[in-house]
Amino acid sequence: MEQKTTVISEAALARQQSFLALIRQYWQSRGVTPAAFVDTYGCQQNEADSERIRGMLAQAGYGFLPSAEGAELVVINTCAIREHAEQRVLGNVGALVHVKRRHPEQKIFLCGCMMGEPHVVERIRTSYRHVDGVFSPHHLWAFPEQLYGILSGGARSFVTEDVPGSIAEGIAQLRDNPKKAWVSVMYGCNNFCSYCIVPYVRGRERSRRPEDILAEVRALISGGCRDITLLGQNVNSYGKGLDAPIDFSDLLAQVAELPGDFLVRFMTSHPKDATRKLFDVMASHEKIAKHIHLPFQSGNDRVLAAMNRGYTAAQYRALVDYARSVMPDLVLTSDVIVGFPGETTAEFEDTLKLMEAVRYDALFTFLFSPRSGTPAATMPDPVSKEEKQQNFDRLVARQNEISAALRRQDVGKTLRCLIDGRDGELLTARTAGGRLVRLPGEDALIGEYCSIFITDANTWSLLGTVAE
């Protein structure tokens, strides 16, 4: 992967707009209002990319369906972070052959991180002949031209060339919830953790200009958005390579100083780049959520070094201790990998100790999954799957106990929450720390901040009522 960043020109983006107009004309000439199904796997960055895909398709005249059945276009945005995710995607792509048999004119595209893996692309080319087009994350901005080529009778199209990482501003986004938004501040990653495929499929770090980010956030706020999450594979690397001296803490402060009733969040932070300055900025602005997702991955220093994480368990603990000293109400979540190649049960115990000491609000837990092309995929691994599974089960059980205990501490409190949707008979809301709350109420409350009295709790969520 080349390291130079390419800023897509206004002329190139205007060209894509012309293809969107041609696609709209294509369907109008046939008297058809086309429908699309966009299916997303993986992280919030993939969700943000799918919003751009939907935005482009809406401009081209597409409506949207909740499934592939009956859709003129299917776009599957894939995730390559774990083997299970890849196998799930491939299974669902394979099943589409039956849908396409019922709808022969249906066009199927695959995009996302899996399409940055050459061996996966070759498998799609040879074994999934019903797939019409593939594009990698670097080519998303040019999807309209590729789609028009297929609709015009062109051959199957695979746009996966190794090109410099790009930044394309001004692509329309169609968001599922107008009150909540993902805003990408940077793309790519330079860390090369030994287990991770992301730098290989999403390229090197590249930051958007702060003025473009602030303009997008202002537009969101003026449109009524109340909860904004700044996104990056490692937001703490933001600013590198930009002409003006700025880091993520500076950007976060600038966003928080914008007028309006909103809350700003961010993810993900790499511990080796998180600073006291970041925590000080979080503590000093009411509009910044007192929540940080700070993946620790392992509590053992040998394993951390083998992972190429760039910090020790003691350094991680020091970060957490400082963050909590300036934000006593901080909600802390994290990622952890169990069963990294060669990790012994004794080394795993260090992970348990760190987890017990920090007491995370929630953990995203993973059994190690080898990714072809990463250093960890070829590391010797004498530990049995049974031992790894036992350790994993112990970790999950203990974290569930910690999560439930922390949830119970909120019972009896009144918390300001954004009511963001409905789940069956109950409304759903999020606390400033990102905790899920369920409560009775009318749909008119959706999109509003309310004071909610917490009446009960379980491992995963809180129950409450709108406070009088």
N, C-alpha and C positions, 0 to 999 in steps of 0.2 A: 504493500500500500504506500503510495506516494504521500509525502507529508505536507506539501504546499496546500494552502487553503485557496479555493476558488470562490469568489463572490460572483454569483450568477447575475449577468447584466440585465438591465431593464429591457433591452432589446430581445434578449433570449426569453425572458418571462413573457413579454408581449407576444412573442411567437407562439408560446403555449396557450395564451389566451385566444389566439386566432384558431387554434385547433379545438378548443372548447366550443367556440362558435360553430365550427364545422360539424362537430358531433351533434350539437343541438339541431342544426339544419338537417343532418342525416336522419334523425328520428322524426322531425316534423314532416319531412318529405314522405315518410311512411305512415304518417298518422298515428304514431305510437308515442305514448308517454312512458319512457323506459324506467325500469326499477333496478336498483342495485342492492346487493347485500355485502357489507363490509364487515369482516370478522377479524377480531384483534386478539392476539395472544401476547403475553409477556408484560413488559414494564410500562410505566407511565409515558416514557418517550415514544413507545409504539402507539399508545393511545393518542398522543399528540399528533403523531404522523397520520393516524387514521382520520383524525379531524381534518387534516389538510386534504386527504384523499376525498373525503365526503364533501368538503368545500368545493373542490374542483368539479366533482361530479354534479353537485347541485347547480353550478354555473352552466354545466352542459345539459341541463334539463332533466336529470335523473331524480326520481323519488327513491325511497328506501324501504326495504322489506326486512323483517326480523329473521329471515332464513333464506337459503339459496333457492328454495322451491318457487318457481315462477319468475325469478329475477333474470333480466337480460344480461346482467353483469355480476360476477362474484369476484371480490378482492379479498384475499386472505393475507393478513399482515402477521408474519411469523416471528417466532422467538427461538433463539438458539442457545439460551443460557443453560439448559439442562437436556439430557437425552430424553427424559419423559415428555418434555414439551415438544421436541422434534417428532417423536413417534406419534404423539397425539395429532399433531398437524398433518403428518403424512397419512395417518389413518383416515382423517376427515377429508383430505384431498382425494384419496382413493375412493371414498364413498360418493364423491361428486360425479363419478362416471355414470352412476345410475340416474342422478338428477339431470345430467346433460343428455342422457338418452331420451328422457321425457321432453326436454327442451333443447333440441339440436342447435338452435341459434345462440344459445347461451355462451358467453365468453367468460373464461376463468383466468384470473391473474393471481400470481403469488408475489409477495414483496416482503420486506422486513429482513431481519438479521440472518435467517437461514439462507436467504438468497445472496448473502455475501460469502457463503461457503462453497467453493468450487465443486466439491464432491457431491453436495446436495443438489446443486444446479444440474450437474450431469445426470444424476439419478432422475430428476424431474424430466429432463430432456428425453431420456431413453425409456423410462418406465411409466410415466404419467402423460400419455399422449393427448389426453383430453384437456390438458392445461395449455392455454393459448399464449400466455405471456408471463414473463418473469422480469422483475427489476429489483436491484439492490437498493439499500437506503440512500446511496449517493445519487440515484437517478430518479427519485420520487418526483422532483420538480418537473421532469420531462414526461411524466405519465400521459398527459393529454395527447401528445404526438404519437406515442406508442399505441395508445388505445385507438386513435383514429386510423392508424395504419392497419390494425387488425379488422376494424369494422369495414374498412374499404376493400377487404379481401386479401390483405397481405398474409404472408406466411407466419408461422409461430415466431414469437419475438423474445429474445433473451438479452436484456440490457444489463449486463453485469460486469462491464469492463472495470479494470483497476484504474480509477481516476482519482485525482486529488479530492479530499473532502471539501464539500461545498457548503455555502450558505446562500439560501434563496429567500429574500424578503418579499413580503406582500402577497403570499399565497393565501387565498381565502380559507377560513376554517369554519366548519359546521360542528358546533359543540352540542353534546347530548343535553347538557344542563347549562342554561345561560347564566346561572348564578354562581357557577364554579368553573374554573378554567386552569388548564396547564399552559405555561408559557416557557418555551425552551429558551434558555439563555446561552447555551453552548452545546456543542455536539462532540462526540468522539471521546477518546480516553488515551492517555499516555502512560498509564500505570503498569500495564502488562502483569497483573497478578497471574501467577503461573497456572491457575485453573480456569481463567476467564477468556472467552472468545471475543468479547466486545471490541477490543482495539483492532482486531483483525477484520471485523465485519462493519464497524462504524467509523474506522479511521482515527486519525490523530485529533487531539483537542483543537477546537476552533470556537472562538467566542463571537457572539453577535455584538454589534455596536450598542453601547448603553442607550443612545438616543432612540434606536429602533425598538429596544425593549421597553423603554419608558413610554414611547408613543403607543405601543400595543397595550400596555397596562392602563394607560389613561383612557383609551377607547373602551376597554373592558369595563372600567369603573363607570364611565359615562353611560354605558349600556346596561347598568344595573348589576354587574358581577360583584359578588360579595366575598368570594373565597378564591384566592389566586395562588397557585403553586408554581414557583420557579424551578425549572427542570434542568438537569445536566447529569451526565454519567458521574461527574465529580465537580459539583458546583464550586468547590473551594479552589479549583484551578482557574476559575473564570478570570478573564482579563489578560492572560498571557498572549502575546502576539498583537494586541491592540496598540494603536498609536498613542492613545492617551493613557496615562498611568491610572489604573483603576483595578481594584480587586473585588471579590464577591461581597465582602462586608460593605464596601462603599456602595455597590449597586443595591444591595438589600436596604441600606439606609435611605437611598434616594427613592426607592419604591415606597417604603414605609412613610415617607414624608409627603407623598402625594395626597391631595384632599380627597375625602370620600369615606364612606362607612364600609370598610372591607378589612379582611385579614389576609396577610401574606405568609405563605409557607415555602419550604424549599426541600428538595432532595435531588441527589443523594450527596452526603458529605463523606469524604475519605478522611479517616482519622489522622493520617500523616500530614494533611494539609489544613485541618481545622485549627483555628487559632483562638487565643483569648480575645482578640479583637472581634472576631465573629460573635462570641458569646456576649461580649459587652454591648455590641450593637443590638443583639436580640433582646437583652435585658432593658435597654434604654428606650425601646419603641413599643408602644401599646399595640400597634397594628401588626407586629410580628408575632406569630403563634409561638408559644413557649413549648415547642416540640421539635426535637431533632432526631432524624434517623441516622444513626452513626454505626455502621456495620463493624463488628469486631472480628467475626469469622472464626477465631480460635483464641483460647486463653493461654496457649502454650507458646513460648518464645521460639522453640525450634520449628514448630509447625508454621508459625507466622513468618519466619524467615524463609521456609520452603515455599510458602505461598507468595513470597515477594511483596509483603504488605507494607514494609517500611516503618514499622513501629513495634514496640514491645508491649506486653500486657501492662507493665507498670506505667508506661507512657500513656496508654489508653486510659487507665484508671485516673491518672493525673488530669487528663482532659475532662473526664466526667466530673471529677471532684470540683474543678474550677467552674464548670458550667453550672453545677448545682449550687455553688456558693453565691453566684450572682443571680440565679433563677431558681429559688427553692421549689417552685411549683413546676419545674421542667418535667415534661413527659418524654421519656427516652425509649426509643425502639431500635431494633438492630437486626442484623443478619448473622447467622452462624452456620458453618459447614461442619458436619460430623462425618468422620471416615475419610479425611484427606489421606492420600497415599502414605502409608507408613505410620499413621497416627495410632499410638498404643492406647490402651484403656487408661494407663497412668497419665498420659498426656491429655486425654479427654477429660480427666478429672480436673485439670487446670481450667478447662472451659466451664465446667460446672461451678468451680469456685468463683470465677469471675462473674458468672451469671448471678450467683447467690449474693455476691458483694454489691453488684450494681442494681439488681432488682429492676429489670426492664418491664415496662408496661406491656410490651408484646415483642415476640421474637418471630422472625421468618426463618424457619429451620429447614435445612436441606441435607440430605445424604449426598456425599460427593458423587458427581456425575462427570466422567471423563469427557472432555471436548477434543475431538480430533484437531491437531494442529497446535495445541497448547503444550507447554513443557510438562504439566502435571499428568498428561495422558500417557506419558512414557515412564513415569516414575515407578520404581518397584513398590509393590503393595501386598505384603504378606498377611495382613490382617483379614480375617474371614468376614464374609458378608453378615453372618449371624452375629458376630461380636459387634460390628458396626451398627446393626439394627437394634441390638440391645441397648447400646449407648444412646442411640437416637431416641428410642422410646423413653429412656430415663430422663433425657433432656426435656422432651416435650411434656412429660407428666409433671416435672418440677416447675417448668415455666407456666403451665396452666394453673398450678397452685398459686404461684406468685401473681399472675395476672388477675385471678379471682380475688385475691387478698387486696390488691391495689384498687380494683373496682369497688369493693365493699367500702373502702375509705371515702368514696364519693357519696355514699348514701347519706341523705340528710342535708346535703349541700345544694345551693342554688347556683347553677352554672349558665353562663351566656353561651348559647349554641346557635348555629345556623341550621334551620330546618331545611333539609335538602331533597326530600323525596318521600315516597310512601313504600312500605313493605307490607302488603296485605292490608289488614285493618288498622295498622299503626303507621304514624309518620316516623321518618328517620331524621336524625339530626347529628351534628358533630360538635363536640366541645372544641375549645381552642387548642387542646392537645391532641385532637383527632380521634377521641374516643366516640364510639357509636352509641347513640341514645335512641330509644324507641319510646313513643308517647302517643296518646290519643289526640286527635285534633282534626280540623278541617283542612282541605287542600289549600285554602286561601293563605295559610301560614307558610307554605313552601316558598323559600327564597327570603324569609325574614329571619333576623336575629331575635331570639326570645330568651327570657330568663326561664330556665327549666329547673324545677325542684326534683331532685333525684330520689326516687322512692325505693328502688331495689337494684340489684346488680347480679350478673353472673360472670362466667369466665370471659365472655366475648363482648358483652355490651351492658349498658345501663338502661334502666326503665325510669320514666319520669312523667311529670305533668307540667303544663305551662303554669308558671308561678303567678299568683294574683298580684 
